[in-house]
Amino acid sequence: MTEEYTFACPACEAEIAVNGEMRDAIVANGCPVCAVPVGPESFS
């Protein structure tokens, strides 16, 4: 079973359901919508 997180961008307010691997990629590369850098606090 994959872990599910909800990513909420603090800059563009995009909300995306992601798995653990996608979460790590977003933390490393920034928001997939607006590219602003984000940290683990942007996930719930």
C-alpha positions as CSV (number, residue, x, y, z in Angstrom):
1,M,0.0,0.0,0.0
2,T,1.4,3.4,-0.9
3,E,1.5,6.3,1.4
4,E,-0.9,9.1,0.5
5,Y,-0.2,12.7,1.2
6,T,-1.9,15.9,0.2
7,F,0.5,18.6,-1.1
8,A,-0.7,22.2,-0.7
9,C,1.5,24.8,-2.3
10,P,1.9,27.9,-0.2
11,A,2.5,30.1,-3.2
12,C,0.0,29.0,-5.9
13,E,-2.4,27.1,-3.6
14,A,-2.4,24.0,-5.8
15,E,-3.5,20.9,-4.0
16,I,-2.4,17.5,-5.3
17,A,-2.7,14.0,-3.8
18,V,0.8,12.3,-4.0
19,N,2.6,9.2,-2.8
20,G,5.8,9.0,-0.9
21,E,8.0,9.0,-4.0
22,M,6.3,12.0,-5.5
23,R,6.5,13.8,-2.1
24,D,10.3,13.4,-2.1
25,A,10.5,14.7,-5.7
26,I,8.4,17.8,-4.9
27,V,10.5,18.5,-1.8
28,A,13.7,18.2,-3.9
29,N,12.4,20.1,-7.0
30,G,9.7,22.4,-5.9
31,C,6.0,22.8,-6.7
32,P,5.1,20.9,-9.9
33,V,2.8,23.8,-10.9
34,C,4.7,27.0,-10.1
35,A,8.2,25.6,-9.2
36,V,8.4,27.5,-5.9
37,P,10.7,25.7,-3.4
38,V,8.7,23.8,-0.7
39,G,9.4,21.8,2.4
40,P,7.9,18.9,4.2
41,E,5.5,21.3,6.0
42,S,3.6,21.7,2.7
43,F,2.2,18.1,3.1
44,S,-0.5,16.6,5.2
